[in-house]
């Protein structure tokens, strides 16, 4: 069985996730946003308490609020680090992104590997799959756990909302197409864990999301 633990970090109230297998203790950290020593300690204490092996670190996309903790996680736990290739320019411009919000950030590590829809990762007894869902950024991926019926949706789809498209590399029509063709093709009982805010279900977003209700009828 997989456990999903979320932390709300940094001034953007970003959701950082640890997903881990109860039997093997293998884990993945998704969108590490820890931005200070207190947040780093919370993450580390949870990992230590549950005796987890951090096997992977994955960015759904590379906006500043989702990458603030990448350097810490890589140096502390040395996981295999994955990012979307088309968001590499955002990772490499982390200092520029940070300065736009009055923040400072150290140079981030280079990724070990890139995400793709052909990539499948083992996490204990489970399989991690990836859905290419650009629009919020040019390269964003959602992370799908089919057997367990949940999906980490980054900043693509939120409870009753969608990702903004007025930042670096955003495109509204592309985002809507990603949601319609990729996320709305998932079973309606799939739980979504977004990059900000509360969890939801694919079926609920089809029927209640004010930005997307009409899409599910077409």
Secondary structure, DSSP 8 states (H G I E B T S, - for coil): -EEEEEEEETTTTEEEEEEEETTT-EEEEES----SHHHHHHHHHHHHHTT-EEEEEE-S---GGGTTTHHHHHHHH--EEEE-GGGHHHHHTHHHHHHHTT---------SEE--TT--EEETTEEEEEEE--SSSSS-EEEEETTTTEEEEETTEETTEE---SSTT--HHHHHHHHHHTGGGS-TT-EEEESSS--EEHHHHHHH-TTTTTGGG-
